[in-house]
Amino acid sequence: QVQLVESGGGLVQPGGSLRLSCVASGFTFSSYYMRWFRQAPGAERELVASITPNFGITDYADSVKARFTVSRDNTKNTVYLQMNSLKPEDTAVYYCNAWDSGWTNYWGQGTQANVSS
């Protein structure tokens, strides 16, 4: 049974930080691209960050570059998203995604991040 379980969301003031985690099970984690998406109210889901399975090459949306860092630990089947210098526009539900570069996509249930003073 495939599972992706996110955690680490919450309420933080502008300029603050959050660290999201996503623990995977039920598939070969080290073979999958891992991605973080987010969806704000009334908006489409957008890709925020991704990391390749083998060499850990990362990529980011322009809106989060230099503020967010994606990483993975294949020994723990876990992917992380470190979010710094948070802005109110970062408020969204953040989803973990596993993709095999083909037709297979797995999704987590999401974790809410609220940035507000």
C-alpha positions in Angstrom: 0.0 0.0 0.0 1.5 3.3 -1.1 1.5 6.1 1.4 2.9 9.6 1.4 2.5 11.3 4.8 3.3 15.0 5.1 3.9 16.9 8.3 5.4 20.2 9.5 2.8 22.7 8.4 1.4 25.3 10.7 1.1 29.0 11.3 4.1 31.3 11.1 4.7 35.0 10.9 6.1 36.6 7.7 9.8 36.2 7.6 9.6 32.9 9.5 10.5 29.4 8.6 8.8 26.0 8.4 10.2 22.6 7.5 7.9 20.1 5.8 8.6 16.4 5.8 7.1 13.6 3.7 7.6 10.0 4.6 7.0 7.5 1.9 6.2 3.8 2.0 4.9 1.1 -0.3 7.2 1.8 -3.3 10.9 2.1 -4.2 11.4 5.6 -3.0 15.0 5.9 -4.3 13.8 5.4 -7.8 11.2 8.2 -7.9 11.4 11.9 -8.5 10.0 13.7 -5.4 8.2 16.9 -5.8 6.4 19.5 -3.7 3.3 21.2 -5.0 1.1 23.8 -3.3 -2.4 25.0 -3.8 -3.7 28.2 -2.5 -7.5 28.9 -2.1 -9.0 29.6 -5.5 -5.8 28.8 -7.3 -4.5 25.9 -9.3 -2.0 23.5 -7.9 1.5 24.6 -8.7 4.9 22.8 -8.7 7.2 24.4 -6.1 10.3 22.2 -6.0 11.6 18.9 -7.3 14.5 16.6 -6.6 15.8 13.8 -8.8 16.1 10.2 -7.5 19.8 9.5 -7.9 21.9 12.6 -7.8 19.5 14.8 -5.9 19.4 17.5 -8.6 17.0 20.2 -7.5 14.7 22.6 -9.3 12.5 25.4 -8.0 9.7 27.7 -9.1 10.9 31.2 -9.6 8.7 32.4 -6.7 10.5 30.3 -4.1 14.1 30.3 -5.4 16.7 31.2 -2.8 14.1 30.8 0.0 13.1 27.1 -0.2 15.3 24.1 -0.2 14.2 20.6 -1.1 16.2 17.6 0.0 15.8 13.8 0.4 17.1 11.0 2.6 16.8 7.8 0.7 17.7 5.8 3.8 14.7 7.2 5.6 12.3 7.3 2.5 11.8 11.0 3.4 11.8 14.2 1.4 12.0 17.6 3.0 11.1 21.2 2.1 12.8 23.8 4.1 10.9 27.1 3.7 12.6 30.3 4.9 11.7 34.0 4.6 8.1 33.0 4.3 5.6 35.5 2.8 1.8 35.7 3.1 1.6 34.5 -0.5 3.2 31.2 0.5 0.1 30.3 2.4 -1.3 27.1 0.8 -1.8 23.4 1.3 1.5 21.7 0.4 1.4 18.3 -1.2 4.2 15.7 -1.6 4.3 13.9 -4.9 6.3 10.9 -6.1 6.7 10.5 -9.9 8.4 7.7 -11.8 9.0 10.0 -14.8 6.3 8.1 -16.6 2.7 7.5 -15.9 2.8 6.8 -12.1 2.1 9.6 -9.6 1.5 9.2 -5.9 0.1 12.0 -3.7 0.1 12.8 -0.1 -2.9 14.2 1.7 -1.4 17.7 2.1 -0.3 19.9 5.0 -1.5 23.4 5.6 1.0 26.3 5.9 -0.3 29.7 6.9 1.9 32.8 6.8 0.3 35.6 8.7 1.0 38.3 11.3 
